[in-house]
Amino acid sequence: QQSGNKKESSSIFRDYFGLQYQWTGENVDARVGFFRWFDVDPTTSFIYDRSSGSSGFQSAFENLLSNYHEAEANTSFYTLELDAIWSGMAWKLDAGYYTRKNVYTYSIEDRNKLKFSTVNAPFTAWATSIERTFPYFYWLMMYSQRNFSNVPSGSHVLFFENEPNLVNTERDLGRDQLTGIAVVKTPDNNIRVAMVHFQTWPFIQRGWVSLWTWDRPEDNYQLEFKFYSLKTDYQKMLDSVLDTTQAYFVYTQRFSGF
């Protein structure tokens, strides 16, 4: 059962428009911007009833996520980007401030009903990274932080909180993340292997992403294997851990003009 109206003109993309000013130096680039973003509608809520099935909370939660549809709302955000390059290395700093940004919240009203909705609050995020490039190898280490302020009471924010019940006080929430990326490729760039590992805290989740790519330009096709794994700590409200593993095999055929 879902409440809230989705606009007929709403888009599946997070469209935005705005202005950006860029300054370029010999080794440093700087950009500042202002944008108008079309975010999800915070009045939309979804209640998943698992009474008709015997699935556990985790399966019900996954079904809930796959059936949740979002409407649109508007928000403004400001950005700052800095890049510095020297001797095969690069340092980057990205920061953004949203006047209001939506975030998912969920609760279990009784043993059979899971409620999923959105709330919004001021949001700040920033990330810094250091990159190093070699002839056939590339690595990146990144640290990022996301913060919501004055999150409304009566909510339990997904991937930020791990409580047994809704939190009935207004509060600030933060999440830190450390990410490592490594890419290896052959001299002709036809075979590439990318590995990504990340971990967040104080809400603990650990993830692995692996992407194997084989290009065959002479035969106009590409093969890709994608592997994704994510695991959280024990979730008090769901009475289980969130643990998912997915694998994809993608074949892409390119056709020349007729």
N, C-alpha and C positions, 0 to 999 in steps of 0.2 A: 504494500500500500504506500503510495507516494503522494505527498501534498506539495503545493507550490506549482506555479505555472511556468512552463518553458515557452519563451517567446518563439514565434514562428520563424523569425529571422535570425535566431541564435546560431552560432557557428560551433563546430567541433574544435576549432582552433582557438588559441588564446591570442586574438588579434590585438594589436596596439598601434598607436601612431604617436609621433612626438618630434622633438627637436634635439639635435646633438651638436655640440661644438667640439672640434678637435684641434689640438696643438701638437705639432710634430717637431722634435729636435733631432739632433744627430743620432742619439742612442735612446731617446725617451719619447714616448707618445703619451698624451693625456687627453681624455675625453670626459665631458660632463653632458648630461642629458636630462630631459624632462619628457615623460611619456604618459599617455592615457591608455589604460589597460582595461580589457573586457574580461572581468573575472566571473566566477560562478555566483549564482544568486544565493545569498545566505538564508533565505526564507525556505529553501527546499529541504525537505526531510524525507526519509525513507524508513519504513518499518518492515523488517523481514520476519515472517512467521515461520518458524521451523517445526511447528506442531504437527504438520502433515508428513514429516519425514523423520528419520531416526539419526540424521547426521549430527555430529558433535558441533561444538561452538566454532571450532576453526573452520570446518566445512561450511557452516552457515554463514560465517563472517566472509569467507571468500565468495560465496554466492551473492551475498549482499553487495559486495564491492562491484561485482560484475554486472549487477542489475541497477545500479544507482545512476540516474540521469541528472544532469546539471542544467540549470538555466543560467542566464547571464546577468551580471551587474557591472558597474564601472568603478574604477579606482585610478588614482594618479600615483606615479612613482618617479623617483629621482635616482640618477646613477652617476658613479665616478669610476673611471677605468684608467689605470696606469700601467704602462709596459716599459721595461728597460732591457736592452739587449747588449751583450758583450761576450766576445770570445766563445761563441757556440753555446752560450747560456742565456736564459731569459728569466726575468722576474716579472710577475704580474700581480696586480691588486685590483680587485673588483668589489664595489660596494653599492648597495641599493637601499633605498628607504621607500616604503609604501605607506601612504596615509592610512589605508585600511587594506587588509588582505585576508581572504577567506582561508579557513583551515578546517579539516574534517574533525568531527567529534562523534563519538559513539557511546552507547550505553546498552545495558541489558535490563529491560523493564521487568521481565520475569524470566522464568527458565526457558521460555519459548520465543520471546520477542526481542529482537535486536533492533535498536533504533540508530540510524545513521543520518547525520545532518551536517550543516556547516555553520560556523560562527566566524565573525571577522574582528580584527584588532590591528592596531599599528604594528608594522613588521619591519625589521632591519636585518640585513644579511650582508656579510662580507666574506671574501675568500682571498687568500694569497698563495702563490705557487712559485716553485723554482723548477726550471726545465733545463735539461741537458741533451744535446743532440750529437750523436756520433754518426759515422757514415752509414751503418746498417742497424743502428740501435738508438732508441729514444726513451728517456724516462722522465717522469714528472712526480713531484711530491706536492700535495696541496692540503692546506688546513682551512676549514671554513667554519663559520658560526652563524646560526639563525636565531633570531629573538623575536618573540611576540610580547607586547606589553599590554597590560590591562585586559587580559583574556576574560570574557564574561563568565560569571558563576553559572553553575548548573551545566557544566560541560566536562568532557574528558577527551583531550586532544590526541588524535592518532599520531603515533611515532614521536610524541613529545612527553607523554605521561603514561605511567603504569600504576594505576590505582584500582582498588576493588570496586569503587563506586564513583558517581559523579562528584566533581569538586565544587563545593557550594560557596566558594569565595573567589573574588576577582584576584588575578595573580599575573606575574610575569613568567614566561617560559623561554628556555633556551636549549639549543642542541648544538654540540660541537661535532665535527667530522674530520677524520684524517683519511686521505685517499692516496694510494700509490698506483701509478700507471707505468707499464713498460711495453714497448713495441719493438719487435724484431722483424726485419724484412730481408729479402734476398737482394743482391745487387741490381737485378732488373725490376724490382718492386712488384713482381708478379705474385709472390707469396708473402703474406704478412700475418703475424701472430701478435695479438694485443691481449694483455692481462691487466685486470683492474681489481684491486682489493680495497675495501673501505670499512671503517668502523665508526660508530657514533656513540656518544655518551652525553648526559647521564642516562638517556634512554638508549639501552644497548641494542644495537643491531650490527651484524657482520655480514658482509656480502662479497661475492666473487663474480666477476664477469670475464668471460673469455670469448674472443672473436678470432676465428681462423678464416682467412680469405685467400682464395686462389684465383687469380685472374688468368684468363686465356684469351688475350686480345686477338691472336691470330685466328681463333675459332669463334670469336664474338660471344663468349659466355664467361660467367663468373660463378664460383661456388663459395658459399659461406656456411660456416658452422658457428652457432652462437650458444653459449652456455651461461646460465644465470642461476645463482644460488643466494638465498637470503635467510638468515636465522636471527631471531630475537631471543631475549631472555624470557623466562616464564611470565606470561601475561596474567595478572591477577583477575581481571574482569572476565577474560575468556577462559580461564582455567586451563591454559595450555600455552605452548610456545607457538610463534608464527614461524613456520619452516617451509620454504618453498624452493623447488629446484625445477628449472625449465631448460629445455634444449630445443634448438631450431636448426633445420637444414634448409638453406635457401639456394635455389638455382635461378640465375638470371641469364636470359638469352637476349642478345642485342641483334637487332635486324637492321641491315643497311637499307637505304632508300630504294623504293621500287622505281 
